[in-house]
Amino acid sequence: MSNPFRAFLATPRTVWVTGASSGIGRELALQLAQAGHRVVISARSTAALQDVAAQYPQQLLVLDFDATDDKACVAAGERLAALAPVLDLAILNAGTCEYLDDGAIDLALVRRVMAANFDGTLQAAALALPLLAKSAIPALYVVSSQVTALPLTRSGAYGASKAALEYFFRCLRIDRQHTGLRVGILRPGFVRTPLTDRNDFSMPFLWSAGQAAAHMLAAIDRGRKELTFPHSLQAVLGLFAALPHSLWARLAQRMRKPAPETAP
């Protein structure tokens, strides 16, 4: 059976990229625009979006969009439909990361991460689906993370948000399969971005944002439904995930960040 998504990006498309003000999203937008696609870019930082759009003013269209603000989403949906009445591809990349320390359950932190990574992505998908339905060959991709491979220290909020995201969109893939919509999951490892620059631990097999974006777009162009990269990190995490949980838990303990000493 032929794959209608093969060489998907060989034809000019109308694309929506969220989280496009920096990092992977910015690189996705710029590489798509350079290839001649028409790209709606969105993020909460309008000023940063304008800086990105200035590089390809004919191709990049700015949509300020805070996916965690329900009221703002209604107006954003109307503006999106005006900018892109027919949407061929949505890459939902916006997200955040915060870490839980000392085994504490910080509900405010967890809710912030879930609101941005899970709820916000669903909000964006809900706006994109009616516009994607008008395309002859629609595709929807969400950016997850290799953190879902196994439990890691301090990563409960971030990992849970990405695991929830993957489960939801795998279900959506099944439920929308009869419509012709391709639902894909992109699962990068460590990528140098302003978000990961805040990390206080080593990041093995680190890729640049430009390298990651090019790899993602190549997978979308080939019609891949799931992509996990780099393979080197995937192999290491897969090995750890195959260990008995009790053994992995002991090893993971060694990765814990020491608690700061308090003054007497």
C-alpha positions as CSV (number, residue, x, y, z in Angstrom):
1,M,0.0,0.0,0.0
2,S,1.5,3.4,-1.0
3,N,2.1,6.0,1.6
4,P,0.3,9.3,0.6
5,F,2.6,11.1,3.1
6,R,5.8,10.1,1.4
7,A,7.6,13.4,0.4
8,F,4.9,15.3,2.3
9,L,7.0,18.4,2.4
10,A,8.0,18.4,-1.2
11,T,4.8,20.3,-1.9
12,P,4.2,23.8,-0.4
13,R,2.1,23.4,2.8
14,T,0.4,25.6,5.3
15,V,1.8,24.8,8.7
16,W,1.1,25.8,12.3
17,V,4.1,25.6,14.8
18,T,3.5,26.3,18.4
19,G,6.2,27.3,20.8
20,A,8.0,28.9,17.9
21,S,9.7,31.8,19.7
22,S,12.8,29.8,20.6
23,G,14.5,26.4,20.6
24,I,13.1,23.6,18.5
25,G,10.0,25.5,17.5
26,R,11.9,28.4,16.2
27,E,14.1,26.2,14.1
28,L,11.2,24.2,12.8
29,A,9.5,27.5,11.7
30,L,12.7,28.9,10.0
31,Q,13.5,25.7,8.2
32,L,9.9,25.3,6.9
33,A,9.9,28.9,5.8
34,Q,13.2,28.5,4.0
35,A,11.8,25.5,2.2
36,G,8.9,27.7,0.9
37,H,6.1,26.7,3.2
38,R,3.6,29.1,4.7
39,V,3.9,28.9,8.5
40,V,1.8,30.3,11.3
41,I,4.0,30.7,14.3
42,S,2.7,31.1,17.9
43,A,3.9,31.5,21.4
44,R,3.2,33.6,24.4
45,S,6.1,36.0,23.6
46,T,4.8,38.2,20.8
47,A,8.1,40.2,20.6
48,A,10.2,37.1,20.2
49,L,7.8,35.8,17.5
50,Q,8.2,39.1,15.6
51,D,11.9,38.7,15.6
52,V,11.5,35.2,14.1
53,A,9.0,36.3,11.5
54,A,11.2,39.2,10.4
55,Q,13.6,36.6,8.9
56,Y,11.0,35.4,6.4
57,P,8.2,38.0,6.4
58,Q,6.4,36.5,3.4
59,Q,6.2,33.0,4.9
60,L,6.0,33.5,8.7
61,L,2.7,34.7,10.1
62,V,2.5,35.6,13.8
63,L,-0.2,34.4,16.1
64,D,0.2,35.3,19.8
65,F,-1.3,32.3,21.6
66,D,-1.3,31.4,25.3
67,A,-2.7,27.8,25.4
68,T,-3.2,28.0,29.1
69,D,-5.7,30.8,28.8
70,D,-9.1,29.4,27.9
71,K,-10.6,32.8,27.0
72,A,-7.6,33.8,24.9
73,C,-7.9,30.5,23.0
74,V,-11.3,31.4,21.6
75,A,-9.9,34.6,20.0
76,A,-6.7,32.8,18.9
77,G,-8.8,30.1,17.2
78,E,-10.6,32.8,15.2
79,R,-7.3,34.5,14.2
80,L,-5.8,31.1,13.3
81,A,-8.7,30.3,11.0
82,A,-8.3,33.7,9.3
83,L,-4.6,33.2,8.8
84,A,-4.9,29.5,7.7
85,P,-8.4,28.6,6.6
86,V,-6.9,25.3,5.4
87,L,-4.2,23.7,7.6
88,D,-2.0,20.9,6.2
89,L,0.2,20.3,9.2
90,A,0.3,21.3,12.8
91,I,3.4,20.7,14.9
92,L,2.5,21.2,18.6
93,N,5.8,21.9,20.2
94,A,5.0,24.4,23.0
95,G,5.8,23.2,26.5
96,T,7.8,23.7,29.7
97,C,9.8,21.7,32.2
98,E,10.1,22.0,36.0
99,Y,11.6,19.6,38.4
100,L,10.4,18.2,41.8
101,D,13.0,18.2,44.5
102,D,13.4,15.9,47.6
103,G,10.4,13.8,46.7
104,A,8.0,16.6,47.4
105,I,4.6,16.8,45.7
106,D,4.4,20.4,44.8
107,L,0.9,20.6,43.4
108,A,1.3,24.1,42.0
109,L,4.4,23.1,40.1
110,V,2.7,19.9,38.8
111,R,-0.3,21.9,37.7
112,R,1.8,24.4,35.8
113,V,3.6,21.7,33.9
114,M,0.5,19.8,33.1
115,A,-1.3,23.0,32.0
116,A,1.4,23.9,29.6
117,N,2.4,20.4,28.3
118,F,-0.9,18.5,28.3
119,D,-3.8,20.9,28.6
120,G,-2.1,23.5,26.3
121,T,-1.4,20.9,23.6
122,L,-4.9,19.7,23.7
123,Q,-6.2,23.2,23.4
124,A,-4.0,23.8,20.3
125,A,-5.1,20.4,18.8
126,A,-8.8,21.4,19.3
127,L,-8.2,24.6,17.3
128,A,-6.2,22.8,14.6
129,L,-8.5,19.8,13.9
130,P,-11.3,21.7,12.1
131,L,-8.7,23.4,9.8
132,L,-6.8,20.2,9.2
133,A,-10.1,18.5,8.2
134,K,-10.2,20.8,5.2
135,S,-6.8,19.6,3.9
136,A,-6.6,16.7,1.4
137,I,-3.7,15.2,3.3
138,P,-3.6,16.5,6.9
139,A,-1.0,15.7,9.6
140,L,-0.8,16.5,13.3
141,Y,2.4,16.0,15.2
142,V,3.1,16.5,18.9
143,V,6.5,16.9,20.5
144,S,7.0,14.5,23.5
145,S,10.2,13.4,25.1
146,Q,12.4,10.4,25.7
147,V,11.7,10.9,29.4
148,T,8.7,8.6,29.0
149,A,11.0,5.6,28.6
150,L,11.5,5.1,32.3
151,P,11.1,7.0,35.7
152,L,13.9,9.4,36.4
153,T,14.7,11.4,39.5
154,R,12.9,14.8,39.9
155,S,11.0,14.2,36.6
156,G,7.6,13.2,37.9
157,A,5.7,16.3,36.7
158,Y,7.4,16.6,33.3
159,G,7.4,12.9,32.6
160,A,3.8,12.5,33.6
161,S,2.7,15.4,31.3
162,K,4.5,13.8,28.3
163,A,3.2,10.3,29.1
164,A,-0.3,11.6,29.3
165,L,0.3,13.4,26.0
166,E,1.4,10.3,24.2
167,Y,-1.5,8.2,25.4
168,F,-4.0,10.8,24.4
169,F,-2.7,11.3,20.9
170,R,-2.2,7.6,20.3
171,C,-5.9,7.3,21.1
172,L,-6.7,10.2,18.8
173,R,-4.7,8.5,16.0
174,I,-7.1,5.5,16.3
175,D,-10.2,7.6,16.5
176,R,-9.3,9.8,13.6
177,Q,-7.7,7.1,11.3
178,H,-10.9,6.9,9.2
179,T,-10.6,10.6,8.3
180,G,-7.1,10.3,6.8
181,L,-5.5,12.4,9.5
182,R,-2.0,11.3,10.3
183,V,-1.2,11.7,14.0
184,G,2.5,11.6,14.9
185,I,4.6,11.7,18.0
186,L,8.2,13.1,18.0
187,R,10.3,12.1,21.0
188,P,13.6,13.9,21.2
189,G,16.3,13.4,23.7
190,F,18.4,16.3,25.1
191,V,18.3,19.3,22.8
192,R,20.1,22.6,23.5
193,T,17.4,25.2,24.0
194,P,16.8,28.1,26.5
195,L,14.8,25.6,28.5
196,T,17.5,22.9,28.8
197,D,20.1,25.6,29.4
198,R,18.6,25.9,32.9
199,N,19.4,22.2,33.6
200,D,21.9,21.6,36.4
201,F,22.9,18.1,35.3
202,S,24.9,16.6,32.4
203,M,22.9,16.0,29.2
204,P,24.4,13.1,27.2
205,F,24.1,12.9,23.4
206,L,23.1,16.6,23.3
207,W,21.8,17.9,19.9
208,S,21.5,21.4,18.7
209,A,17.9,22.8,18.1
210,G,18.6,23.1,14.4
211,Q,19.8,19.5,14.1
212,A,16.7,18.2,16.0
213,A,14.3,20.3,13.9
214,A,15.9,19.0,10.6
215,H,15.6,15.4,11.9
216,M,11.9,15.9,12.8
217,L,11.0,17.5,9.5
218,A,12.7,14.6,7.6
219,A,10.6,12.2,9.6
220,I,7.4,14.1,8.8
221,D,8.4,14.2,5.2
222,R,8.7,10.4,5.2
223,G,5.3,10.0,6.8
224,R,6.7,8.6,10.1
225,K,4.1,8.1,12.8
226,E,6.6,8.0,15.6
227,L,10.2,9.2,15.9
228,T,12.6,8.7,18.9
229,F,16.0,10.2,18.7
230,P,19.0,10.1,19.1
231,H,19.2,6.4,18.8
232,S,22.2,6.3,21.2
233,L,20.2,7.8,24.0
234,Q,17.2,5.6,23.1
235,A,19.5,2.5,23.4
236,V,20.8,3.5,26.8
237,L,17.4,4.2,28.2
238,G,16.0,1.0,26.7
239,L,18.7,-0.9,28.5
240,F,17.9,0.7,31.8
241,A,14.2,0.2,31.2
242,A,14.7,-3.6,30.7
243,L,16.3,-3.9,34.2
244,P,14.1,-5.0,37.1
245,H,12.5,-2.0,38.7
246,S,14.2,-2.5,42.0
247,L,17.6,-2.5,40.4
248,W,16.8,0.6,38.3
249,A,15.5,2.4,41.4
250,R,18.8,1.8,43.2
251,L,20.8,3.1,40.2
252,A,18.5,6.1,39.8
253,Q,19.1,7.1,43.4
254,R,22.7,7.8,42.5
255,M,21.4,10.5,40.0
256,R,19.6,12.4,42.7
257,K,20.7,16.0,43.3
258,P,22.0,16.3,46.8
259,A,19.8,18.5,49.0
260,P,21.4,21.9,49.8
261,E,23.0,22.2,53.2
262,T,21.2,24.4,55.6
263,A,23.0,26.8,57.9
264,P,22.9,25.8,61.6
